[in-house]
Amino acid sequence: MLKTSLGRLRLIGYIEGISFLLLLGFAMPLKYIAGFPEPVKVLGWLHGIFFVLYLLAVIQTTIAHRWSILRVLGAFLASIIPFGPFILDARLRRE
């Protein structure tokens, strides 16, 4: 999976998607409901790293596979919508 740019994009997309869901579904409620902000700091920082890696993987895949601007925008939008990376992964797997 890590041998191709598309495989790396799929893997980092999966990790980024999980980190985003953990941030939204676990850390944010702890911060605003329980008054415990530390998980947001840790998960937010990790998610930021994974997000940057995801964008770099999109750039690398765009160059390697000559993606159109619409496909690049779709991959970017997938990264900011909950469950978006998983939907993108399903589409990439079908191709």
PDB file as gemmi writes it, atoms N, CA and C in Angstrom:
CRYST1    1.000    1.000    1.000  90.00  90.00  90.00 P 1                      
ATOM      1  N   MET A   1       0.823  -1.199   0.000  1.00  0.00           N  
ATOM      2  CA  MET A   1       0.000   0.000   0.000  1.00  0.00           C  
ATOM      3  C   MET A   1       0.867   1.264   0.000  1.00  0.00           C  
ATOM      4  N   LEU A   2       2.010   1.208   0.657  1.00  0.00           N  
ATOM      5  CA  LEU A   2       2.852   2.400   0.754  1.00  0.00           C  
ATOM      6  C   LEU A   2       3.780   2.570  -0.445  1.00  0.00           C  
ATOM      7  N   LYS A   3       3.743   1.654  -1.392  1.00  0.00           N  
ATOM      8  CA  LYS A   3       4.644   1.732  -2.538  1.00  0.00           C  
ATOM      9  C   LYS A   3       4.197   2.732  -3.585  1.00  0.00           C  
ATOM     10  N   THR A   4       2.920   3.080  -3.602  1.00  0.00           N  
ATOM     11  CA  THR A   4       2.406   4.014  -4.593  1.00  0.00           C  
ATOM     12  C   THR A   4       1.895   5.283  -3.914  1.00  0.00           C  
ATOM     13  N   SER A   5       1.863   6.352  -4.664  1.00  0.00           N  
ATOM     14  CA  SER A   5       1.353   7.610  -4.099  1.00  0.00           C  
ATOM     15  C   SER A   5      -0.128   7.478  -3.747  1.00  0.00           C  
ATOM     16  N   LEU A   6      -0.867   6.737  -4.542  1.00  0.00           N  
ATOM     17  CA  LEU A   6      -2.293   6.540  -4.261  1.00  0.00           C  
ATOM     18  C   LEU A   6      -2.484   5.718  -2.983  1.00  0.00           C  
ATOM     19  N   GLY A   7      -1.660   4.715  -2.794  1.00  0.00           N  
ATOM     20  CA  GLY A   7      -1.728   3.923  -1.571  1.00  0.00           C  
ATOM     21  C   GLY A   7      -1.402   4.740  -0.337  1.00  0.00           C  
ATOM     22  N   ARG A   8      -0.382   5.591  -0.454  1.00  0.00           N  
ATOM     23  CA  ARG A   8      -0.034   6.467   0.670  1.00  0.00           C  
ATOM     24  C   ARG A   8      -1.160   7.452   0.964  1.00  0.00           C  
ATOM     25  N   LEU A   9      -1.782   7.975  -0.087  1.00  0.00           N  
ATOM     26  CA  LEU A   9      -2.911   8.896   0.106  1.00  0.00           C  
ATOM     27  C   LEU A   9      -4.052   8.190   0.817  1.00  0.00           C  
ATOM     28  N   ARG A  10      -4.349   6.972   0.405  1.00  0.00           N  
ATOM     29  CA  ARG A  10      -5.436   6.239   1.051  1.00  0.00           C  
ATOM     30  C   ARG A  10      -5.147   5.979   2.524  1.00  0.00           C  
ATOM     31  N   LEU A  11      -3.900   5.599   2.838  1.00  0.00           N  
ATOM     32  CA  LEU A  11      -3.537   5.316   4.227  1.00  0.00           C  
ATOM     33  C   LEU A  11      -3.583   6.576   5.084  1.00  0.00           C  
ATOM     34  N   ILE A  12      -2.950   7.651   4.642  1.00  0.00           N  
ATOM     35  CA  ILE A  12      -2.946   8.869   5.444  1.00  0.00           C  
ATOM     36  C   ILE A  12      -4.349   9.466   5.517  1.00  0.00           C  
ATOM     37  N   GLY A  13      -5.154   9.283   4.474  1.00  0.00           N  
ATOM     38  CA  GLY A  13      -6.547   9.736   4.525  1.00  0.00           C  
ATOM     39  C   GLY A  13      -7.341   9.008   5.599  1.00  0.00           C  
ATOM     40  N   TYR A  14      -7.097   7.719   5.709  1.00  0.00           N  
ATOM     41  CA  TYR A  14      -7.770   6.924   6.738  1.00  0.00           C  
ATOM     42  C   TYR A  14      -7.363   7.412   8.136  1.00  0.00           C  
ATOM     43  N   ILE A  15      -6.064   7.612   8.344  1.00  0.00           N  
ATOM     44  CA  ILE A  15      -5.571   8.077   9.646  1.00  0.00           C  
ATOM     45  C   ILE A  15      -6.090   9.484   9.943  1.00  0.00           C  
ATOM     46  N   GLU A  16      -6.057  10.353   8.946  1.00  0.00           N  
ATOM     47  CA  GLU A  16      -6.539  11.725   9.126  1.00  0.00           C  
ATOM     48  C   GLU A  16      -8.034  11.733   9.446  1.00  0.00           C  
ATOM     49  N   GLY A  17      -8.792  10.884   8.766  1.00  0.00           N  
ATOM     50  CA  GLY A  17     -10.228  10.799   9.020  1.00  0.00           C  
ATOM     51  C   GLY A  17     -10.534  10.341  10.437  1.00  0.00           C  
ATOM     52  N   ILE A  18      -9.786   9.350  10.909  1.00  0.00           N  
ATOM     53  CA  ILE A  18      -9.984   8.876  12.280  1.00  0.00           C  
ATOM     54  C   ILE A  18      -9.618   9.962  13.281  1.00  0.00           C  
ATOM     55  N   SER A  19      -8.508  10.661  13.043  1.00  0.00           N  
ATOM     56  CA  SER A  19      -8.105  11.716  13.986  1.00  0.00           C  
ATOM     57  C   SER A  19      -9.144  12.839  14.031  1.00  0.00           C  
ATOM     58  N   PHE A  20      -9.745  13.154  12.882  1.00  0.00           N  
ATOM     59  CA  PHE A  20     -10.773  14.196  12.834  1.00  0.00           C  
ATOM     60  C   PHE A  20     -12.019  13.766  13.613  1.00  0.00           C  
ATOM     61  N   LEU A  21     -12.433  12.511  13.421  1.00  0.00           N  
ATOM     62  CA  LEU A  21     -13.605  12.010  14.142  1.00  0.00           C  
ATOM     63  C   LEU A  21     -13.346  11.949  15.647  1.00  0.00           C  
ATOM     64  N   LEU A  22     -12.135  11.555  16.053  1.00  0.00           N  
ATOM     65  CA  LEU A  22     -11.807  11.545  17.480  1.00  0.00           C  
ATOM     66  C   LEU A  22     -11.817  12.958  18.054  1.00  0.00           C  
ATOM     67  N   LEU A  23     -11.309  13.897  17.291  1.00  0.00           N  
ATOM     68  CA  LEU A  23     -11.296  15.289  17.738  1.00  0.00           C  
ATOM     69  C   LEU A  23     -12.720  15.808  17.922  1.00  0.00           C  
ATOM     70  N   LEU A  24     -13.574  15.568  16.920  1.00  0.00           N  
ATOM     71  CA  LEU A  24     -14.946  16.068  16.989  1.00  0.00           C  
ATOM     72  C   LEU A  24     -15.827  15.295  17.963  1.00  0.00           C  
ATOM     73  N   GLY A  25     -15.671  13.978  17.999  1.00  0.00           N  
ATOM     74  CA  GLY A  25     -16.587  13.147  18.781  1.00  0.00           C  
ATOM     75  C   GLY A  25     -16.150  12.839  20.192  1.00  0.00           C  
ATOM     76  N   PHE A  26     -14.877  13.002  20.468  1.00  0.00           N  
ATOM     77  CA  PHE A  26     -14.364  12.655  21.787  1.00  0.00           C  
ATOM     78  C   PHE A  26     -13.794  13.876  22.520  1.00  0.00           C  
ATOM     79  N   ALA A  27     -12.829  14.535  21.892  1.00  0.00           N  
ATOM     80  CA  ALA A  27     -12.117  15.621  22.566  1.00  0.00           C  
ATOM     81  C   ALA A  27     -12.969  16.869  22.753  1.00  0.00           C  
ATOM     82  N   MET A  28     -13.704  17.255  21.702  1.00  0.00           N  
ATOM     83  CA  MET A  28     -14.525  18.473  21.808  1.00  0.00           C  
ATOM     84  C   MET A  28     -15.622  18.335  22.874  1.00  0.00           C  
ATOM     85  N   PRO A  29     -16.360  17.207  22.939  1.00  0.00           N  
ATOM     86  CA  PRO A  29     -17.332  17.083  24.035  1.00  0.00           C  
ATOM     87  C   PRO A  29     -16.673  17.119  25.417  1.00  0.00           C  
ATOM     88  N   LEU A  30     -15.483  16.514  25.535  1.00  0.00           N  
ATOM     89  CA  LEU A  30     -14.797  16.587  26.827  1.00  0.00           C  
ATOM     90  C   LEU A  30     -14.459  18.020  27.197  1.00  0.00           C  
ATOM     91  N   LYS A  31     -14.085  18.805  26.212  1.00  0.00           N  
ATOM     92  CA  LYS A  31     -13.725  20.198  26.488  1.00  0.00           C  
ATOM     93  C   LYS A  31     -14.945  21.024  26.876  1.00  0.00           C  
ATOM     94  N   TYR A  32     -16.025  20.915  26.081  1.00  0.00           N  
ATOM     95  CA  TYR A  32     -17.157  21.817  26.278  1.00  0.00           C  
ATOM     96  C   TYR A  32     -18.218  21.291  27.235  1.00  0.00           C  
ATOM     97  N   ILE A  33     -18.272  19.990  27.433  1.00  0.00           N  
ATOM     98  CA  ILE A  33     -19.271  19.449  28.361  1.00  0.00           C  
ATOM     99  C   ILE A  33     -18.659  19.170  29.726  1.00  0.00           C  
ATOM    100  N   ALA A  34     -17.459  18.562  29.717  1.00  0.00           N  
ATOM    101  CA  ALA A  34     -16.831  18.168  30.974  1.00  0.00           C  
ATOM    102  C   ALA A  34     -15.788  19.164  31.472  1.00  0.00           C  
ATOM    103  N   GLY A  35     -15.478  20.185  30.661  1.00  0.00           N  
ATOM    104  CA  GLY A  35     -14.488  21.162  31.081  1.00  0.00           C  
ATOM    105  C   GLY A  35     -13.069  20.619  31.142  1.00  0.00           C  
ATOM    106  N   PHE A  36     -12.772  19.662  30.283  1.00  0.00           N  
ATOM    107  CA  PHE A  36     -11.461  19.006  30.253  1.00  0.00           C  
ATOM    108  C   PHE A  36     -10.825  19.267  28.893  1.00  0.00           C  
ATOM    109  N   PRO A  37     -10.056  20.382  28.738  1.00  0.00           N  
ATOM    110  CA  PRO A  37      -9.563  20.798  27.421  1.00  0.00           C  
ATOM    111  C   PRO A  37      -8.299  20.092  26.928  1.00  0.00           C  
ATOM    112  N   GLU A  38      -7.618  19.326  27.767  1.00  0.00           N  
ATOM    113  CA  GLU A  38      -6.342  18.727  27.367  1.00  0.00           C  
ATOM    114  C   GLU A  38      -6.445  17.810  26.151  1.00  0.00           C  
ATOM    115  N   PRO A  39      -7.464  16.952  26.024  1.00  0.00           N  
ATOM    116  CA  PRO A  39      -7.538  16.098  24.830  1.00  0.00           C  
ATOM    117  C   PRO A  39      -7.619  16.892  23.524  1.00  0.00           C  
ATOM    118  N   VAL A  40      -8.233  18.077  23.553  1.00  0.00           N  
ATOM    119  CA  VAL A  40      -8.316  18.893  22.338  1.00  0.00           C  
ATOM    120  C   VAL A  40      -6.919  19.366  21.942  1.00  0.00           C  
ATOM    121  N   LYS A  41      -6.107  19.725  22.923  1.00  0.00           N  
ATOM    122  CA  LYS A  41      -4.745  20.160  22.609  1.00  0.00           C  
ATOM    123  C   LYS A  41      -3.954  19.036  21.954  1.00  0.00           C  
ATOM    124  N   VAL A  42      -4.024  17.851  22.524  1.00  0.00           N  
ATOM    125  CA  VAL A  42      -3.248  16.719  22.011  1.00  0.00           C  
ATOM    126  C   VAL A  42      -3.801  16.237  20.679  1.00  0.00           C  
ATOM    127  N   LEU A  43      -5.090  15.938  20.632  1.00  0.00           N  
ATOM    128  CA  LEU A  43      -5.681  15.436  19.392  1.00  0.00           C  
ATOM    129  C   LEU A  43      -5.702  16.500  18.297  1.00  0.00           C  
ATOM    130  N   GLY A  44      -5.882  17.742  18.672  1.00  0.00           N  
ATOM    131  CA  GLY A  44      -5.857  18.816  17.682  1.00  0.00           C  
ATOM    132  C   GLY A  44      -4.491  18.951  17.041  1.00  0.00           C  
ATOM    133  N   TRP A  45      -3.452  18.833  17.841  1.00  0.00           N  
ATOM    134  CA  TRP A  45      -2.097  18.908  17.332  1.00  0.00           C  
ATOM    135  C   TRP A  45      -1.801  17.727  16.409  1.00  0.00           C  
ATOM    136  N   LEU A  46      -2.164  16.517  16.839  1.00  0.00           N  
ATOM    137  CA  LEU A  46      -1.961  15.326  16.004  1.00  0.00           C  
ATOM    138  C   LEU A  46      -2.756  15.419  14.709  1.00  0.00           C  
ATOM    139  N   HIS A  47      -3.995  15.856  14.816  1.00  0.00           N  
ATOM    140  CA  HIS A  47      -4.819  15.984  13.615  1.00  0.00           C  
ATOM    141  C   HIS A  47      -4.213  16.996  12.647  1.00  0.00           C  
ATOM    142  N   GLY A  48      -3.656  18.060  13.168  1.00  0.00           N  
ATOM    143  CA  GLY A  48      -2.999  19.050  12.316  1.00  0.00           C  
ATOM    144  C   GLY A  48      -1.840  18.458  11.538  1.00  0.00           C  
ATOM    145  N   ILE A  49      -1.051  17.628  12.191  1.00  0.00           N  
ATOM    146  CA  ILE A  49       0.062  16.953  11.509  1.00  0.00           C  
ATOM    147  C   ILE A  49      -0.479  16.026  10.418  1.00  0.00           C  
ATOM    148  N   PHE A  50      -1.499  15.247  10.750  1.00  0.00           N  
ATOM    149  CA  PHE A  50      -2.068  14.318   9.762  1.00  0.00           C  
ATOM    150  C   PHE A  50      -2.720  15.069   8.606  1.00  0.00           C  
ATOM    151  N   PHE A  51      -3.308  16.224   8.885  1.00  0.00           N  
ATOM    152  CA  PHE A  51      -3.926  17.023   7.832  1.00  0.00           C  
ATOM    153  C   PHE A  51      -2.875  17.527   6.848  1.00  0.00           C  
ATOM    154  N   VAL A  52      -1.754  18.002   7.372  1.00  0.00           N  
ATOM    155  CA  VAL A  52      -0.669  18.470   6.495  1.00  0.00           C  
ATOM    156  C   VAL A  52      -0.110  17.303   5.678  1.00  0.00           C  
ATOM    157  N   LEU A  53       0.072  16.154   6.302  1.00  0.00           N  
ATOM    158  CA  LEU A  53       0.542  14.974   5.570  1.00  0.00           C  
ATOM    159  C   LEU A  53      -0.452  14.569   4.483  1.00  0.00           C  
ATOM    160  N   TYR A  54      -1.733  14.694   4.782  1.00  0.00           N  
ATOM    161  CA  TYR A  54      -2.770  14.382   3.803  1.00  0.00           C  
ATOM    162  C   TYR A  54      -2.672  15.320   2.601  1.00  0.00           C  
ATOM    163  N   LEU A  55      -2.508  16.611   2.868  1.00  0.00           N  
ATOM    164  CA  LEU A  55      -2.387  17.567   1.765  1.00  0.00           C  
ATOM    165  C   LEU A  55      -1.144  17.300   0.928  1.00  0.00           C  
ATOM    166  N   LEU A  56      -0.046  16.938   1.574  1.00  0.00           N  
ATOM    167  CA  LEU A  56       1.160  16.583   0.827  1.00  0.00           C  
ATOM    168  C   LEU A  56       0.939  15.331  -0.017  1.00  0.00           C  
ATOM    169  N   ALA A  57       0.205  14.364   0.522  1.00  0.00           N  
ATOM    170  CA  ALA A  57      -0.096  13.147  -0.229  1.00  0.00           C  
ATOM    171  C   ALA A  57      -1.007  13.455  -1.421  1.00  0.00           C  
ATOM    172  N   VAL A  58      -1.940  14.389  -1.250  1.00  0.00           N  
ATOM    173  CA  VAL A  58      -2.795  14.802  -2.372  1.00  0.00           C  
ATOM    174  C   VAL A  58      -1.948  15.441  -3.465  1.00  0.00           C  
ATOM    175  N   ILE A  59      -1.016  16.304  -3.075  1.00  0.00           N  
ATOM    176  CA  ILE A  59      -0.136  16.946  -4.061  1.00  0.00           C  
ATOM    177  C   ILE A  59       0.694  15.901  -4.798  1.00  0.00           C  
ATOM    178  N   GLN A  60       1.260  14.968  -4.053  1.00  0.00           N  
ATOM    179  CA  GLN A  60       2.078  13.926  -4.666  1.00  0.00           C  
ATOM    180  C   GLN A  60       1.253  13.062  -5.623  1.00  0.00           C  
ATOM    181  N   THR A  61       0.058  12.690  -5.225  1.00  0.00           N  
ATOM    182  CA  THR A  61      -0.807  11.879  -6.072  1.00  0.00           C  
ATOM    183  C   THR A  61      -1.273  12.665  -7.287  1.00  0.00           C  
ATOM    184  N   THR A  62      -1.525  13.944  -7.112  1.00  0.00           N  
ATOM    185  CA  THR A  62      -1.926  14.798  -8.229  1.00  0.00           C  
ATOM    186  C   THR A  62      -0.841  14.827  -9.300  1.00  0.00           C  
ATOM    187  N   ILE A  63       0.392  14.963  -8.875  1.00  0.00           N  
ATOM    188  CA  ILE A  63       1.501  14.988  -9.823  1.00  0.00           C  
ATOM    189  C   ILE A  63       1.678  13.631 -10.493  1.00  0.00           C  
ATOM    190  N   ALA A  64       1.621  12.566  -9.703  1.00  0.00           N  
ATOM    191  CA  ALA A  64       1.866  11.220 -10.238  1.00  0.00           C  
ATOM    192  C   ALA A  64       0.762  10.744 -11.175  1.00  0.00           C  
ATOM    193  N   HIS A  65      -0.482  11.099 -10.876  1.00  0.00           N  
ATOM    194  CA  HIS A  65      -1.624  10.604 -11.655  1.00  0.00           C  
ATOM    195  C   HIS A  65      -2.282  11.675 -12.520  1.00  0.00           C  
ATOM    196  N   ARG A  66      -1.697  12.869 -12.522  1.00  0.00           N  
ATOM    197  CA  ARG A  66      -2.225  13.987 -13.322  1.00  0.00           C  
ATOM    198  C   ARG A  66      -3.718  14.224 -13.076  1.00  0.00           C  
ATOM    199  N   TRP A  67      -4.045  14.393 -11.809  1.00  0.00           N  
ATOM    200  CA  TRP A  67      -5.430  14.639 -11.442  1.00  0.00           C  
ATOM    201  C   TRP A  67      -5.879  16.003 -11.953  1.00  0.00           C  
ATOM    202  N   SER A  68      -7.162  16.095 -12.251  1.00  0.00           N  
ATOM    203  CA  SER A  68      -7.742  17.377 -12.650  1.00  0.00           C  
ATOM    204  C   SER A  68      -7.931  18.245 -11.408  1.00  0.00           C  
ATOM    205  N   ILE A  69      -8.137  19.523 -11.641  1.00  0.00           N  
ATOM    206  CA  ILE A  69      -8.342  20.454 -10.526  1.00  0.00           C  
ATOM    207  C   ILE A  69      -9.607  20.098  -9.742  1.00  0.00           C  
ATOM    208  N   LEU A  70     -10.620  19.583 -10.415  1.00  0.00           N  
ATOM    209  CA  LEU A  70     -11.849  19.177  -9.720  1.00  0.00           C  
ATOM    210  C   LEU A  70     -11.598  18.008  -8.776  1.00  0.00           C  
ATOM    211  N   ARG A  71     -10.779  17.075  -9.206  1.00  0.00           N  
ATOM    212  CA  ARG A  71     -10.469  15.933  -8.347  1.00  0.00           C  
ATOM    213  C   ARG A  71      -9.645  16.386  -7.144  1.00  0.00           C  
ATOM    214  N   VAL A  72      -8.721  17.315  -7.355  1.00  0.00           N  
ATOM    215  CA  VAL A  72      -7.917  17.845  -6.248  1.00  0.00           C  
ATOM    216  C   VAL A  72      -8.822  18.575  -5.258  1.00  0.00           C  
ATOM    217  N   LEU A  73      -9.729  19.394  -5.760  1.00  0.00           N  
ATOM    218  CA  LEU A  73     -10.672  20.090  -4.876  1.00  0.00           C  
ATOM    219  C   LEU A  73     -11.553  19.110  -4.120  1.00  0.00           C  
ATOM    220  N   GLY A  74     -11.974  18.042  -4.796  1.00  0.00           N  
ATOM    221  CA  GLY A  74     -12.775  17.011  -4.133  1.00  0.00           C  
ATOM    222  C   GLY A  74     -11.999  16.337  -3.011  1.00  0.00           C  
ATOM    223  N   ALA A  75     -10.715  16.058  -3.245  1.00  0.00           N  
ATOM    224  CA  ALA A  75      -9.879  15.446  -2.207  1.00  0.00           C  
ATOM    225  C   ALA A  75      -9.689  16.407  -1.040  1.00  0.00           C  
ATOM    226  N   PHE A  76      -9.531  17.702  -1.345  1.00  0.00           N  
ATOM    227  CA  PHE A  76      -9.407  18.693  -0.270  1.00  0.00           C  
ATOM    228  C   PHE A  76     -10.703  18.787   0.528  1.00  0.00           C  
ATOM    229  N   LEU A  77     -11.827  18.861  -0.158  1.00  0.00           N  
ATOM    230  CA  LEU A  77     -13.119  18.931   0.543  1.00  0.00           C  
ATOM    231  C   LEU A  77     -13.357  17.692   1.400  1.00  0.00           C  
ATOM    232  N   ALA A  78     -12.906  16.547   0.918  1.00  0.00           N  
ATOM    233  CA  ALA A  78     -13.063  15.318   1.693  1.00  0.00           C  
ATOM    234  C   ALA A  78     -12.336  15.414   3.030  1.00  0.00           C  
ATOM    235  N   SER A  79     -11.266  16.188   3.073  1.00  0.00           N  
ATOM    236  CA  SER A  79     -10.496  16.278   4.309  1.00  0.00           C  
ATOM    237  C   SER A  79     -11.133  17.183   5.351  1.00  0.00           C  
ATOM    238  N   ILE A  80     -12.067  18.036   4.959  1.00  0.00           N  
ATOM    239  CA  ILE A  80     -12.662  18.957   5.939  1.00  0.00           C  
ATOM    240  C   ILE A  80     -14.098  18.585   6.297  1.00  0.00           C  
ATOM    241  N   ILE A  81     -14.599  17.503   5.727  1.00  0.00           N  
ATOM    242  CA  ILE A  81     -15.942  17.020   6.020  1.00  0.00           C  
ATOM    243  C   ILE A  81     -15.819  15.732   6.826  1.00  0.00           C  
ATOM    244  N   PRO A  82     -16.523  15.610   7.958  1.00  0.00           N  
ATOM    245  CA  PRO A  82     -16.466  14.350   8.692  1.00  0.00           C  
ATOM    246  C   PRO A  82     -16.865  13.175   7.785  1.00  0.00           C  
ATOM    247  N   PHE A  83     -16.125  12.100   7.874  1.00  0.00           N  
ATOM    248  CA  PHE A  83     -16.282  10.879   7.072  1.00  0.00           C  
ATOM    249  C   PHE A  83     -15.892  11.080   5.608  1.00  0.00           C  
ATOM    250  N   GLY A  84     -15.453  12.283   5.233  1.00  0.00           N  
ATOM    251  CA  GLY A  84     -15.067  12.556   3.857  1.00  0.00           C  
ATOM    252  C   GLY A  84     -13.908  11.702   3.357  1.00  0.00           C  
ATOM    253  N   PRO A  85     -12.839  11.531   4.161  1.00  0.00           N  
ATOM    254  CA  PRO A  85     -11.736  10.699   3.680  1.00  0.00           C  
ATOM    255  C   PRO A  85     -12.149   9.250   3.408  1.00  0.00           C  
ATOM    256  N   PHE A  86     -13.130   8.755   4.149  1.00  0.00           N  
ATOM    257  CA  PHE A  86     -13.576   7.376   3.944  1.00  0.00           C  
ATOM    258  C   PHE A  86     -14.381   7.256   2.642  1.00  0.00           C  
ATOM    259  N   ILE A  87     -15.143   8.287   2.330  1.00  0.00           N  
ATOM    260  CA  ILE A  87     -15.891   8.308   1.064  1.00  0.00           C  
ATOM    261  C   ILE A  87     -14.921   8.406  -0.106  1.00  0.00           C  
ATOM    262  N   LEU A  88     -13.915   9.267   0.022  1.00  0.00           N  
ATOM    263  CA  LEU A  88     -12.898   9.382  -1.024  1.00  0.00           C  
ATOM    264  C   LEU A  88     -12.162   8.062  -1.203  1.00  0.00           C  
ATOM    265  N   ASP A  89     -11.831   7.397  -0.115  1.00  0.00           N  
ATOM    266  CA  ASP A  89     -11.139   6.116  -0.193  1.00  0.00           C  
ATOM    267  C   ASP A  89     -11.975   5.082  -0.941  1.00  0.00           C  
ATOM    268  N   ALA A  90     -13.271   5.049  -0.674  1.00  0.00           N  
ATOM    269  CA  ALA A  90     -14.150   4.112  -1.364  1.00  0.00           C  
ATOM    270  C   ALA A  90     -14.170   4.390  -2.881  1.00  0.00           C  
ATOM    271  N   ARG A  91     -14.177   5.643  -3.246  1.00  0.00           N  
ATOM    272  CA  ARG A  91     -14.164   5.997  -4.670  1.00  0.00           C  
ATOM    273  C   ARG A  91     -12.842   5.648  -5.321  1.00  0.00           C  
ATOM    274  N   LEU A  92     -11.754   5.898  -4.615  1.00  0.00           N  
ATOM    275  CA  LEU A  92     -10.437   5.571  -5.174  1.00  0.00           C  
ATOM    276  C   LEU A  92     -10.257   4.058  -5.307  1.00  0.00           C  
ATOM    277  N   ARG A  93     -10.789   3.317  -4.372  1.00  0.00           N  
ATOM    278  CA  ARG A  93     -10.687   1.857  -4.427  1.00  0.00           C  
ATOM    279  C   ARG A  93     -11.459   1.292  -5.608  1.00  0.00           C  
ATOM    280  N   ARG A  94     -12.594   1.912  -5.949  1.00  0.00           N  
ATOM    281  CA  ARG A  94     -13.403   1.454  -7.085  1.00  0.00           C  
ATOM    282  C   ARG A  94     -12.692   1.637  -8.423  1.00  0.00           C  
ATOM    283  N   GLU A  95     -11.819   2.614  -8.500  1.00  0.00           N  
ATOM    284  CA  GLU A  95     -11.158   2.922  -9.773  1.00  0.00           C  
ATOM    285  C   GLU A  95     -10.094   1.957 -10.115  1.00  0.00           C  
TER     286      GLU A  95                                                      
END                                                                             
